[in-house]
Amino acid sequence: MIERSEERDAAVLAALPHVPRLGWTVAALEAGLRDIGGEPAAHRWLFPRGPVEAVEVWIDLADRRMEEEAQGEELEALRIPARIRRLIGIRLRQAAGEREALRRALALMALPWNAVAGARSLARSADAIWAAAGDRSADFSWYTRRATLGAVYAATLAYWLREPVGVEAALEFLDRRLAGLSRLRRSVPAGGA
């Protein structure tokens, strides 16, 4: 679980406008803290692991925002693939104004020394999407569903971040991935491959 606090959320949100120019760096965190009247050095205790931890906090905040918006949706009336599509659509629309910050966050998380933090954030996001979709599994499928969704979500994000691909094109890409998974499940005989 990630440590959540209003101070950490505020610091990350304040840094966002600086990220396209400065990247996810100490300089961006300090500039954001200055903007909100905070002590620039506060990033040291707010994010002891540095900008990577700030990115994790930002991704967690995005998960929470997606869950909040999803509560206003009537997801129960939809089949699971449609719920997943709707939830990923919410994520993409919410991040539309922060594409460059997201690009830079993914680039930072892709560095070999940040791979664990990147995998942890992707796993938390996949879990948040499944939970918002109403998944209550407690068996081995809990893991396989999240691993599969993590791969599909990561591929969809990468596709969407390509210019000039919009949200609808990314959702069509997602639809093709989900349809491919459905065909694969039907083609595998019961009991394994």
Buried (B, 14 or more C-beta within 10 A) or exposed (E): EBEEEEEBBBBBBBBBBBBBEBBBBBBBBBBBBEBEEBEBEBBEEBBEEBBBBBBBBBBBBBBEBBBEBBEEBEBEEBEBBBBBBBBBBBBBEEBEEBBBBBBBBBEBBEEEEBEEBBEBBBBBBBBBBBBBBEBEEEEEEBEEBBEBBBBBBBBBBEBBBEEEEEBEEBBEBBBEBBEEBEEEEEEEEEEEE
